[in-house]
Amino acid sequence: MKEFDVTIVGLGPTGGTLANLLAMHDFSILILDKEKSFYPLPRAVHFDDEIMRVFQTIGITKDFLKHTIINKGTKFVNSKNKVILDWPRPKKITDNGWYPSYRFHQPDLEKKLRKKLKNYTKVSIEQNSEVIKIKNSKNHVDITYLNINNHNEHLIRSNYVIGCDGANSITRKQMKTKMDNLGFTQKWAVVDLILKKKKNNLPDRTIQYSNPKQPATYCRNVGRRRRWEFAIKKNHSDKKVLSENYIWNFLKPWLNKSEAIIERKTIYTFESAIARKWRKGRVFIAGDAAHLMPPFMGQGMCAGIRDASNLAWKIANCIRNKFDETLLNTYQSERSLNVKEYIETTMRMGEFVNAVESIQITDNIKSDNQGIKRMQSIKPKLGKGLGNLRDKNRGKIFPQFKLNKNISLDDNFSKKGILILSSNIKTKALKKYPFINSKKFKKLSVYLKNINSKAIIVRPDRFILGSAKSNHKINLLLKKYSEILR
Ligand SMILES: Cc1cc2nc3c(=O)[nH]c(=O)nc-3n(C[C@H](O)[C@H](O)[C@H](O)COP(=O)(O)OP(=O)(O)OC[C@H]3O[C@@H](n4cnc5c(N)ncnc54)[C@H](O)[C@@H]3O)c2cc1C
């Protein structure tokens, strides 16, 4: 029987990111996907700076950047087209070292993730391979999959299995865990178009039409791609809504039939749900398999990539340093709180688009001097897990510092954690660990001072594990968490 360090079920954006992050550790990885290739039609169209930083770790940004555009933000307008809320995404590099928000075409990303995986000789991808059974044992997992072309069954063994197999996840079913519905279920039509030629009078921003008669969303996507989404009225059948007549009639205020081609029209039930258990022994779920949210904030795929980034280094640590129950249990507790905040904010945004204007989407809304309400992006911390919850810096994202024009501190810790110390921390124990002396880099010194710390440990996924103000405190942190620096 063939054996692998890790098997990943599903090669969508979550599986593709996770596979790349794990492949960097030189593990043997099998990826099984039931389709013959990636899904060729548009789905996700937006991601943020935190996600671009993960793509940077994987090493695809150089190649992928040309397929993206910088997103200028979202405006919410009422039925009279008056702006009632503005969510700007200023073209300014953030702490993550990238612009706050990007637009892209999901198949372009999936191609780049796959292309990068080809660089790793120990990664095998098997398409047309549908996983049908996952058997969890103490020391390994057995996976049965079916070759869809010839119906042959195969059995393989793996140290760990991660189901990145989407909303109808077989992995989740085999784990016998349920999804909890968080309360938003609505049918919307999604229409993707390609403009035949430039059309300058279409908005450059995303527009959310908070119109009680017809809640809708417009997205300015890459190149000539544009998307409209609209809520389906109760008395309208799916067939009627997807008819050419209905769609072109809906699009009349913006476009006529001669100006664009419909690339895809479909109906989605926008849902908000989260799985009760994300891990059973050596089996995990990530991405849409673990949580679902409506697309109003463009954060569904982003959440899956955050899962991959959280889980990859923990699994890597367990394979290198033997199975460690505690470390793996922190995956769900850290991630679920973070994703819940995105789901709940997205649900409130959905209600706002449904024209429930009294809904307060976030606490970060302030009126400017023209009386326009402006919203800021949310930055949820990690839930309970590694580190001490009383440490105010724990669970925050560590900024991406440039050490010089070409090299960033991120490039130094793609696989391992990093210890950063100010020069007044002196102890023998530190001789054991590689560290960066903040004195050498002024920005780092200022940062440590601002967060009122003399030492920090940053995890491989760029979150702060803990901060300390004294020799004693840093020694305690190192005693508990030194593994991640190895
Ligand atoms: C209209 C719309 C707009 C969206 N916009 C955004 C956006 O702007 N930003 C954003 O971040 N997100 C957005 N999303 C969400 C985003 O598309 C999903 O969250 C994302 O695709 C989930 O990725 P995934 O890899 O977890 O799952 P998927 O992309 O669903 O991939 C799952 C993979 O698993 C495979 N698979 C399933 N079962 C098996 C099996 N038994 N055996 C083997 N393989 C299997 C499938 O073939 C598939 O390749 C949007 C979604 C929709 C519908």
The ligand as a Gaussian input file, in Angstrom:
#p B3LYP/6-31G(d) Opt

LIG

0 1
 C      -20.829000      33.699000      -6.101000
 C      -19.672000      33.499000      -5.190000
 C      -18.816000      34.535000      -4.973000
 C      -17.741000      34.378000      -4.108000
 N      -16.883000      35.420000      -3.920000
 C      -15.852000      35.288000      -3.075000
 C      -14.888000      36.326000      -2.949000
 O      -14.965000      37.351000      -3.614000
 N      -13.870000      36.140000      -2.071000
 C      -13.723000      35.004000      -1.335000
 O      -12.783000      34.923000      -0.537000
 N      -14.591000      33.976000      -1.492000
 C      -15.637000      34.086000      -2.340000
 N      -16.474000      33.036000      -2.548000
 C      -16.251000      31.758000      -1.835000
 C      -15.209000      30.885000      -2.504000
 O      -15.481000      30.657000      -3.854000
 C      -15.128000      29.565000      -1.756000
 O      -15.044000      29.845000      -0.368000
 C      -13.909000      28.747000      -2.169000
 O      -13.994000      28.314000      -3.492000
 C      -13.778000      27.530000      -1.260000
 O      -12.586000      26.893000      -1.562000
 P      -12.302000      25.418000      -1.076000
 O      -10.976000      25.060000      -1.669000
 O      -12.483000      25.336000       0.400000
 O      -13.468000      24.537000      -1.725000
 P      -13.839000      24.327000      -3.277000
 O      -13.367000      25.461000      -4.099000
 O      -15.275000      23.988000      -3.316000
 O      -12.976000      23.057000      -3.700000
 C      -13.313000      21.757000      -3.239000
 C      -12.598000      20.738000      -4.109000
 O      -12.827000      19.446000      -3.543000
 C      -13.103000      18.518000      -4.583000
 N      -13.882000      17.413000      -3.987000
 C      -15.111000      17.468000      -3.422000
 N      -15.478000      16.242000      -2.972000
 C      -14.470000      15.386000      -3.264000
 C      -14.243000      14.001000      -3.045000
 N      -15.156000      13.208000      -2.447000
 N      -13.092000      13.469000      -3.481000
 C      -12.154000      14.231000      -4.091000
 N      -12.317000      15.544000      -4.327000
 C      -13.436000      16.132000      -3.902000
 C      -13.873000      19.345000      -5.612000
 O      -13.794000      18.766000      -6.894000
 C      -13.152000      20.697000      -5.536000
 O      -12.087000      20.780000      -6.442000
 C      -17.546000      33.158000      -3.438000
 C      -18.409000      32.097000      -3.683000
 C      -19.459000      32.267000      -4.551000
 C      -20.348000      31.116000      -4.812000

